[in-house]
Amino acid sequence: MSHTSHHSPLFFQDPGGEVIAMAEAALETERESLRARQLALEAKISERAVLLKRKGMMAAKEAAKQKVVADFMLFIEAIEKNDMETANKFDEKAMKNTIFTMMNDAGGFGKKK
């Protein structure tokens, strides 16, 4: 009975090479996963920056609205107290322009879509 050698170069594989190939494949899979997580993190960082900017803009608009209301209340109080000196300092045209601007702004008094 003839015996064929399984140690010929075609059939013989270095077990260490197989382990290294498996380790390299696992490492590449991990690198791809890391790249995907890095991209997701960068997207979240970018989204956070946009949201922080939007929050700042909303806070500034809210502060402007509060100032308009406070200034208008001072005007009303001055009229009620018949304090014409204070009432005359009030710029009605500027107040109207501010209110119209806020009404036409999605973040202001109005709900423009």
MARBAVO-232866 format. One record per residue (C-alpha): residue number from 1; residue in three letters; x, y, z. Coordinates in nm, 2 decimals. Each point is the difference from the previous one (the first is absolute). Example, Ala and Ser with C-alpha at 12.3 -4.5 7.8 and 13.67 -1.06 7.14 Angstrom:
<recs>
- 1, Ala, 1.23, -0.45, 0.78
- 2, Ser, 0.14, 0.34, -0.07
</recs>
This chain:
<recs>
- 1, Met, 0.00, 0.00, 0.00
- 2, Ser, 0.14, 0.33, -0.10
- 3, His, 0.01, 0.28, 0.24
- 4, Thr, -0.04, 0.36, -0.12
- 5, Ser, 0.18, 0.25, 0.21
- 6, His, -0.22, 0.28, 0.14
- 7, His, 0.32, 0.20, 0.07
- 8, Ser, 0.04, 0.12, -0.36
- 9, Pro, 0.00, 0.38, -0.04
- 10, Leu, -0.35, 0.00, -0.14
- 11, Phe, -0.16, -0.16, 0.30
- 12, Phe, 0.23, 0.11, 0.28
- 13, Gln, -0.10, 0.32, 0.18
- 14, Asp, 0.20, 0.17, 0.27
- 15, Pro, -0.23, -0.01, 0.31
- 16, Gly, 0.16, 0.33, 0.12
- 17, Gly, -0.08, 0.17, -0.33
- 18, Glu, -0.36, -0.11, 0.03
- 19, Val, -0.02, 0.15, 0.35
- 20, Ile, 0.17, 0.32, -0.12
- 21, Ala, -0.25, 0.02, -0.29
- 22, Met, -0.29, -0.04, 0.24
- 23, Ala, 0.14, 0.26, 0.24
- 24, Glu, 0.05, 0.24, -0.29
- 25, Ala, -0.36, -0.05, -0.12
- 26, Ala, -0.13, 0.05, 0.36
- 27, Leu, 0.22, 0.32, 0.03
- 28, Glu, -0.14, 0.13, -0.33
- 29, Thr, -0.36, -0.06, 0.11
- 30, Glu, 0.08, 0.18, 0.32
- 31, Arg, 0.16, 0.29, -0.19
- 32, Glu, -0.32, 0.03, -0.22
- 33, Ser, -0.21, 0.00, 0.31
- 34, Leu, 0.22, 0.26, 0.16
- 35, Arg, -0.02, 0.22, -0.32
- 36, Ala, -0.38, -0.03, 0.01
- 37, Arg, -0.02, 0.09, 0.37
- 38, Gln, 0.24, 0.30, -0.07
- 39, Leu, -0.22, 0.12, -0.28
- 40, Ala, -0.31, -0.03, 0.22
- 41, Leu, 0.18, 0.19, 0.28
- 42, Glu, 0.10, 0.28, -0.24
- 43, Ala, -0.36, 0.02, -0.12
- 44, Lys, -0.12, 0.03, 0.36
- 45, Ile, 0.26, 0.27, 0.08
- 46, Ser, -0.11, 0.19, -0.31
- 47, Glu, -0.37, -0.04, 0.10
- 48, Arg, 0.08, 0.12, 0.35
- 49, Ala, 0.17, 0.31, -0.14
- 50, Val, -0.31, 0.08, -0.21
- 51, Leu, -0.23, -0.06, 0.29
- 52, Leu, 0.21, 0.22, 0.23
- 53, Lys, 0.01, 0.28, -0.26
- 54, Arg, -0.38, -0.03, -0.04
- 55, Lys, -0.04, 0.01, 0.38
- 56, Gly, 0.21, 0.31, 0.02
- 57, Met, -0.21, 0.17, -0.28
- 58, Met, -0.32, -0.10, 0.18
- 59, Ala, 0.12, 0.14, 0.33
- 60, Ala, 0.10, 0.32, -0.17
- 61, Lys, -0.34, 0.03, -0.17
- 62, Glu, -0.17, -0.07, 0.34
- 63, Ala, 0.21, 0.26, 0.17
- 64, Ala, -0.10, 0.25, -0.28
- 65, Lys, -0.37, -0.09, 0.05
- 66, Gln, 0.03, 0.05, 0.38
- 67, Lys, 0.17, 0.34, -0.05
- 68, Val, -0.28, 0.11, -0.24
- 69, Val, -0.26, -0.10, 0.26
- 70, Ala, 0.19, 0.16, 0.29
- 71, Asp, 0.05, 0.33, -0.20
- 72, Phe, -0.37, 0.00, -0.10
- 73, Met, -0.11, -0.05, 0.36
- 74, Leu, 0.22, 0.30, 0.10
- 75, Phe, -0.18, 0.20, -0.27
- 76, Ile, -0.35, -0.11, 0.12
- 77, Glu, 0.10, 0.08, 0.36
- 78, Ala, 0.12, 0.34, -0.10
- 79, Ile, -0.32, 0.08, -0.17
- 80, Glu, -0.21, -0.13, 0.29
- 81, Lys, 0.20, 0.22, 0.24
- 82, Asn, -0.03, 0.29, -0.25
- 83, Asp, 0.38, 0.01, -0.02
- 84, Met, 0.03, 0.16, -0.34
- 85, Glu, 0.38, 0.05, 0.03
- 86, Thr, 0.05, -0.38, 0.02
- 87, Ala, -0.28, -0.07, -0.25
- 88, Asn, 0.15, 0.24, -0.26
- 89, Lys, 0.34, -0.18, 0.02
- 90, Phe, -0.16, -0.31, -0.12
- 91, Asp, 0.06, -0.06, -0.37
- 92, Glu, -0.34, -0.14, -0.13
- 93, Lys, 0.12, -0.04, -0.36
- 94, Ala, 0.30, -0.21, 0.11
- 95, Met, -0.23, -0.21, 0.23
- 96, Lys, -0.25, -0.06, -0.29
- 97, Asn, 0.29, -0.10, -0.23
- 98, Thr, 0.14, -0.24, 0.26
- 99, Ile, -0.35, -0.15, 0.05
- 100, Phe, -0.06, -0.04, -0.38
- 101, Thr, 0.35, -0.16, -0.04
- 102, Met, -0.07, -0.24, 0.28
- 103, Met, -0.35, -0.09, -0.14
- 104, Asn, 0.16, -0.08, -0.34
- 105, Asp, 0.27, -0.21, 0.15
- 106, Ala, -0.06, -0.37, 0.07
- 107, Gly, 0.17, 0.03, 0.34
- 108, Gly, -0.19, 0.32, 0.10
- 109, Phe, -0.35, 0.07, 0.11
- 110, Gly, -0.15, -0.13, -0.32
- 111, Lys, -0.01, -0.36, -0.13
- 112, Lys, 0.10, 0.06, -0.36
- 113, Lys, 0.07, -0.33, -0.18
</recs>
